[in-house]
Structure formats: structure tokens, C-alpha cells
Amino acid sequence: MIVRRIAVAALLGGALAAVPAQAQADAASGKGRPDVFPSLRHGLVAHYDFEHPVKGDPARERDLGPSGTDIDLVNGGAAMRVPDGAHRGSKGSIQLGQVNPTAAGNDDWKAGIYSETGVPTLRAFNATRGATVLGWFKMTGANPSPNSNTADPDDRYNATGLAGVLSGDSNGHDVRALLEIIDVQGQQRVVALGRRIDGGNSQTFAADEDWQKILPLNTWVFLAATFDFDKGTMALYKNGKPLSGFYTRTDDPWAIGGTPGPHTTSATDPRGIKIGGSFPQNTREQNPCNCRIDSVMLFDRPLTAWEIERQYHLVARR
């Protein structure tokens, strides 16, 4: 009887010990998280809800995705965290923006990570056939911001950064997959901007609708951009629905025509992530976003329109 009790206790102890380990694995993959639609767990690389500071360092945000790529809250640190969730399941977000428009500097509030040798934890974007960048965005001020890098007080940046993955040779600005607002043929537009080959040409898919109607002031909006580097296509979505748009180039900027597939990005680790502005290593101010951002997710595949719609409704209705 004593032997049997010991055996049962050992069995239960092993089972109970396995629970925390499995819970940790599930959390790392997004499995079991109520804010990630089940099919999106495949391909999820990084996830930031800005409610999980790195232990002992509130100026850094923990990655809830499987990559474990923690990011910096640049210049503002913990003060960037605000109690303004984008959806019912969210309690907070981060405030970003230009701090001093009249002085050349690098004090804008933004978030991200940068390494000149590449970020190994982002290896899922090394030689990838696709990507998706999505998140919730709320414009809280005038965009684009005054260009603090020029002496002309009337000069403004030509773009407003939202979120993206840097290329493998990036100086902190060049990207592999980016969601932003940028000047297209003399008009600011919400765009998906992708670059398949490091140092190569980028392609831009620009939304038809006026950007201020897509992102009205003081209103949370769910945006997503998908990139299919194999097929040479991109798409934009607002609140789960596709946005009509156009490509700014009609040639072959990703150099996929006439070559056998599958086509992938350069076999290099991205040099980082940028959120709300360029140069996450904080060497320069460029394209700051006077906005709040919440629930940023990065995937190493182009999500389907159905998946994006499901993800939007999952959190919007919580």
C-alpha cells in the first residue's frame, strides 16, 4: 500500500511539474492566448501588447510571441505606457511622437530593437516567402511631423512610421516589410512597403482612400499589411476588411519575373524592428508618429483575408 501511494504521488508530481512547462511553451507560441486567433499561431513570430514590461526594466517590452525578441521603449521609457487599450481585451498601449520639432536630435518616442549584425531571434524572416505586419493604431496629433533635420520650419517629413521589420542590411530605416503613411505622387497614403532583396528596390501598395479617413484622429483602428514575396503581391486591411489600392511601380522591383521559384527574401537576419518611427538604435529622428499603438503582431507568412478578419473580430468583440 505504501509503495502504491509513493508511485501514485510520483506520477502526479511528474504530471503537475509538466503543466507549468507546457503552459510556458503554449504562451511562447501564442497557444491558449485569448487574443490570438488559433490559425494565426502558425507563423506568429513576435507579439507586443505593451502590458508586459521586461522584469526589472519597464523601459523594455517583452515579446509574447515565440521569438522572444524583447524591444526598447526608446527615449520615453516607462512613461510611454498609457492606460488606453485599443480593444476590450486590452488595458494599455504606448504613446509615441515627436518631442521637439524645432531642434535637430533623436529624442522622439518610438519603440524597437536594432543590431548591426542582425537579430538572431528574428531568423524566421531570413529567406522567408512572406510576412504580415498588423496592429492597432490611434492618431493623437498632426502627422506627418515637422522635419527637425532641416532648417526650414515649414518642411515636414514625407512619412509617418507605424510598424515594420528591418532589412538585413538596414541602417535603422530600410525595411523588409513595413506598414506606414507616406507621400505617394504628392499625396499622403497608408501603404504596405516591402523589399525582397537587401539593397534592392522596394515595392509599395498604396490605399486608395484618404489616409485621414482610414486613420481618423483619436480613433483606434486595426490595420494589417501582408507581403507575398514569392508571388510579388501585397495587401492592406482596415478593421478586418481589405482596402482597395494600387502598386506604385509597374515593373519588377522584387526581381521575381523569369526566375524559378520559390522566391524568398535575402538569407539574412533582419537588423531589427521599428515601431512609430525609424532608427530604433536612437541615432536619428525620422518619420515619428504622433500616435498610440497597441497589439503589434509580426508573422513570417502572408495571412489570408479570412484570418485577418477573424483576428479583428476576435479582439474587437471581447
ROPA-652578 format. One line per field, with one value per residue (C-alpha): residue number from 0; residue in one letter; x, y, z. Coordinates in steps of 0.02 Angstrom, whole numbers. Layout:
nr = NUM:...;
rest = A:...;
x = X:...;
y = Y:...;
z = Z:...;
REM end
This chain:
nr = 0:1:2:3:4:5:6:7:8:9:10:11:12:13:14:15:16:17:18:19:20:21:22:23:24:25:26:27:28:29:30:31:32:33:34:35:36:37:38:39:40:41:42:43:44:45:46:47:48:49:50:51:52:53:54:55:56:57:58:59:60:61:62:63:64:65:66:67:68:69:70:71:72:73:74:75:76:77:78:79:80:81:82:83:84:85:86:87:88:89:90:91:92:93:94:95:96:97:98:99:100:101:102:103:104:105:106:107:108:109:110:111:112:113:114:115:116:117:118:119:120:121:122:123:124:125:126:127:128:129:130:131:132:133:134:135:136:137:138:139:140:141:142:143:144:145:146:147:148:149:150:151:152:153:154:155:156:157:158:159:160:161:162:163:164:165:166:167:168:169:170:171:172:173:174:175:176:177:178:179:180:181:182:183:184:185:186:187:188:189:190:191:192:193:194:195:196:197:198:199:200:201:202:203:204:205:206:207:208:209:210:211:212:213:214:215:216:217:218:219:220:221:222:223:224:225:226:227:228:229:230:231:232:233:234:235:236:237:238:239:240:241:242:243:244:245:246:247:248:249:250:251:252:253:254:255:256:257:258:259:260:261:262:263:264:265:266:267:268:269:270:271:272:273:274:275:276:277:278:279:280:281:282:283:284:285:286:287:288:289:290:291:292:293:294:295:296:297:298:299:300:301:302:303:304:305:306:307:308:309:310:311:312:313:314:315:316:317;
rest = M:I:V:R:R:I:A:V:A:A:L:L:G:G:A:L:A:A:V:P:A:Q:A:Q:A:D:A:A:S:G:K:G:R:P:D:V:F:P:S:L:R:H:G:L:V:A:H:Y:D:F:E:H:P:V:K:G:D:P:A:R:E:R:D:L:G:P:S:G:T:D:I:D:L:V:N:G:G:A:A:M:R:V:P:D:G:A:H:R:G:S:K:G:S:I:Q:L:G:Q:V:N:P:T:A:A:G:N:D:D:W:K:A:G:I:Y:S:E:T:G:V:P:T:L:R:A:F:N:A:T:R:G:A:T:V:L:G:W:F:K:M:T:G:A:N:P:S:P:N:S:N:T:A:D:P:D:D:R:Y:N:A:T:G:L:A:G:V:L:S:G:D:S:N:G:H:D:V:R:A:L:L:E:I:I:D:V:Q:G:Q:Q:R:V:V:A:L:G:R:R:I:D:G:G:N:S:Q:T:F:A:A:D:E:D:W:Q:K:I:L:P:L:N:T:W:V:F:L:A:A:T:F:D:F:D:K:G:T:M:A:L:Y:K:N:G:K:P:L:S:G:F:Y:T:R:T:D:D:P:W:A:I:G:G:T:P:G:P:H:T:T:S:A:T:D:P:R:G:I:K:I:G:G:S:F:P:Q:N:T:R:E:Q:N:P:C:N:C:R:I:D:S:V:M:L:F:D:R:P:L:T:A:W:E:I:E:R:Q:Y:H:L:V:A:R:R;
x = 0:141:232:72:46:225:205:43:121:270:156:50:205:276:112:96:276:240:95:199:322:180:99:262:278:98:124:281:189:32:-65:-201:-191:-368:-307:-231:-346:-299:-239:-127:-21:62:181:175:350:331:186:183:30:129:64:213:370:529:553:654:656:492:579:579:432:426:388:235:273:390:542:574:628:607:605:653:534:653:675:513:538:402:319:264:145:-32:-196:-283:-318:-365:-497:-598:-464:-328:-287:-145:-44:109:115:237:279:395:460:549:505:618:783:883:901:846:728:567:468:471:499:602:767:923:1084:1211:1247:1063:943:955:786:706:780:604:614:778:742:555:424:307:265:123:128:-28:-81:-197:-160:-233:-179:-161:-86:-39:54:175:282:392:561:684:829:810:816:652:515:383:466:384:438:370:310:243:309:188:272:390:534:703:803:963:1072:967:1041:886:773:771:643:593:409:329:160:165:92:198:192:137:131:108:-23:-4:-68:-73:43:123:305:410:587:632:820:935:995:868:714:557:378:234:49:-47:-226:-347:-442:-384:-268:-359:-520:-429:-349:-461:-395:-420:-494:-422:-405:-346:-226:-137:-15:28:180:194:374:354:208:254:93:41:-124:-192:-336:-432:-539:-531:-586:-474:-428:-427:-264:-130:53:167:280:228:397:476:558:570:657:547:497:577:661:611:528:502:559:615:691:880:954:999:930:836:930:779:603:543:379:321:475:643:813:769:953:915:1044:923:743:649:463:398:216:109:1:-35:-1:-64:-60:75:100:230:213:330:192:56:-104:-261:-402:-509:-378:-360:-548:-558:-417:-502:-671:-590:-520:-647:-790:-704;
y = 0:119:77:108:278:327:276:375:528:518:504:652:753:723:770:929:976:959:1081:1240:1184:1155:1320:1410:1326:1369:1550:1561:1501:1603:1443:1470:1660:1731:1874:1766:1677:1492:1480:1632:1535:1460:1592:1708:1773:1921:1996:2152:2206:2337:2269:2157:2253:2153:2104:2238:2352:2442:2534:2370:2267:2077:1981:1870:1776:1628:1729:1809:1971:2100:2281:2451:2594:2724:2894:2890:2726:2678:2849:2791:2664:2734:2659:2667:2495:2480:2346:2269:2142:2273:2381:2485:2544:2653:2837:2886:3050:3194:3283:3437:3487:3639:3554:3427:3275:3100:3120:3059:2925:2761:2576:2436:2345:2358:2261:2291:2105:2058:1999:1808:1789:1862:1724:1675:1824:1759:1689:1698:1685:1807:1917:2008:2163:2208:2310:2441:2624:2787:2955:3078:3228:3303:3188:3194:3291:3443:3387:3426:3378:3534:3720:3755:3773:3730:3569:3406:3226:3135:2989:2930:2763:2635:2464:2355:2231:2299:2226:2127:2274:2413:2570:2578:2647:2524:2385:2212:2234:2396:2473:2664:2826:2903:3027:2941:3051:3207:3135:3052:2873:2719:2592:2421:2438:2282:2242:2065:2084:2179:2335:2307:2400:2413:2397:2495:2454:2614:2627:2725:2801:2963:2916:3027:2933:2769:2835:2972:3071:2995:2834:2659:2569:2392:2389:2244:2230:2066:2028:1879:1887:1729:1792:1977:2036:2141:2189:2310:2288:2403:2332:2161:2218:2235:2411:2443:2514:2515:2472:2622:2527:2428:2347:2205:2286:2121:2035:1881:1883:1750:1663:1495:1499:1491:1670:1721:1872:1884:1749:1873:1904:2068:2203:2236:2303:2483:2545:2726:2794:2745:2716:2612:2621:2805:2887:2998:3057:3005:2991:2997:2951:3060:2913:2770:2591:2427:2240:2233:2061:2005:1845:1756:1721:1821:1794:1762:1888:1768:1754:1943:1965:1829:1908:2079:2011:1902:2051:2183:2082:2025;
z = 0:45:-116:-216:-134:-171:-353:-371:-288:-404:-555:-500:-459:-632:-714:-611:-648:-833:-825:-799:-934:-1058:-1009:-1043:-1213:-1256:-1205:-1311:-1466:-1434:-1400:-1273:-1280:-1296:-1407:-1545:-1669:-1672:-1852:-1826:-1704:-1857:-1921:-1771:-1737:-1618:-1520:-1413:-1313:-1213:-1049:-1013:-965:-952:-771:-684:-836:-875:-1019:-1117:-1179:-1175:-1334:-1308:-1469:-1492:-1547:-1378:-1460:-1322:-1381:-1310:-1273:-1343:-1259:-1161:-1069:-946:-968:-1140:-1063:-1056:-990:-1160:-1232:-1414:-1386:-1245:-1202:-1190:-1040:-1109:-1258:-1291:-1335:-1471:-1553:-1591:-1435:-1502:-1681:-1682:-1638:-1735:-1625:-1587:-1441:-1524:-1434:-1531:-1499:-1572:-1575:-1682:-1710:-1849:-1856:-1867:-1734:-1723:-1638:-1796:-1905:-1960:-2078:-2151:-2326:-2294:-2430:-2344:-2197:-2110:-2001:-1902:-1753:-1681:-1714:-1647:-1714:-1569:-1658:-1825:-1946:-2033:-1909:-1944:-2012:-1873:-1986:-2095:-2058:-2150:-2017:-2147:-2201:-2146:-2154:-2305:-2200:-2032:-1971:-1899:-1882:-1979:-1992:-2046:-2190:-2163:-2212:-2136:-2059:-1949:-2085:-2231:-2213:-2270:-2225:-2167:-2129:-2138:-2205:-2343:-2485:-2646:-2800:-2694:-2576:-2406:-2410:-2298:-2378:-2367:-2418:-2448:-2503:-2551:-2580:-2464:-2551:-2689:-2743:-2638:-2695:-2621:-2615:-2575:-2514:-2624:-2479:-2397:-2254:-2129:-2164:-2136:-1977:-1906:-1759:-1585:-1653:-1633:-1800:-1837:-1986:-2070:-2215:-2300:-2408:-2527:-2585:-2689:-2793:-2786:-2705:-2555:-2474:-2344:-2221:-2105:-1964:-2046:-2220:-2375:-2431:-2617:-2682:-2815:-2839:-2862:-2982:-3135:-3168:-3068:-2915:-2821:-2969:-2974:-3157:-3266:-3120:-3045:-2875:-2735:-2712:-2539:-2454:-2432:-2322:-2186:-2012:-2001:-1909:-1801:-1782:-1788:-1715:-1728:-1816:-1890:-1812:-1659:-1610:-1574:-1686:-1782:-1784:-1941:-1977:-1798:-1767:-1654:-1607:-1491:-1540:-1467:-1502:-1636:-1715:-1841:-1946:-2065:-2190:-2277:-2178:-2278:-2287:-2185:-2048:-2034:-2022:-1888:-1788:-1792:-1736:-1603:-1507:-1559:-1484:-1324;
REM end
